[in-house]
Amino acid sequence: MKAIYRLDGKKISKKALTEMMGAEEVKRMTKEAWKTTMEDPQICNDFFIGKGMLNIEFQN
């Protein structure tokens, strides 16, 4: 599955997000979002990161 990142509703690349937050933080949030999605596919994975709301969704 492919991870789609949105910052305040606008798509952002993983590379740009990594530069903004750091690779470990992006990896941690993606892993947490994946785990939550596997438990309940309808849940919205939002994280407040200080620069706005980050939403992570997964697509086939």
C-alpha positions in Angstrom: 0.0 0.0 0.0 1.1 3.5 -0.7 1.1 6.2 2.0 -0.4 9.6 1.1 0.7 12.5 3.2 -1.4 15.7 3.5 -0.4 18.8 5.5 -3.4 21.0 6.2 -5.3 19.3 3.4 -2.6 19.7 0.7 -0.5 16.8 -0.5 3.1 16.9 0.6 5.8 14.5 -0.6 7.5 12.2 1.9 10.8 13.8 1.0 9.6 17.3 1.9 8.0 16.0 5.1 11.2 14.3 6.1 13.2 17.5 5.6 10.6 19.3 7.8 10.3 16.8 10.6 13.2 14.3 10.4 13.2 10.7 9.1 12.6 9.0 12.4 9.5 11.0 13.2 8.0 10.4 9.8 8.7 6.7 10.1 7.2 6.6 13.6 4.0 8.4 12.5 3.6 6.3 9.4 4.0 3.1 11.4 1.5 4.2 14.0 -1.0 5.2 11.2 -0.5 1.8 9.5 -1.2 0.0 12.7 -4.4 2.1 13.3 -5.6 1.6 9.8 -5.2 -2.2 10.1 -7.3 -2.1 13.2 -10.0 0.1 11.7 -9.8 1.1 8.0 -12.4 3.9 8.5 -10.4 5.8 11.1 -8.7 9.2 10.2 -5.0 9.3 11.0 -4.3 12.9 12.0 -1.3 14.2 13.8 -0.7 17.8 15.0 2.9 18.6 14.2 3.2 22.3 15.1 3.2 23.5 11.5 -0.4 22.2 11.0 -2.4 19.0 10.9 -0.7 16.0 9.1 -3.1 13.4 7.7 -1.7 10.0 6.6 -3.9 7.7 4.5 -3.1 4.5 2.6 -4.1 3.5 -0.9 -3.7 0.4 -3.1 
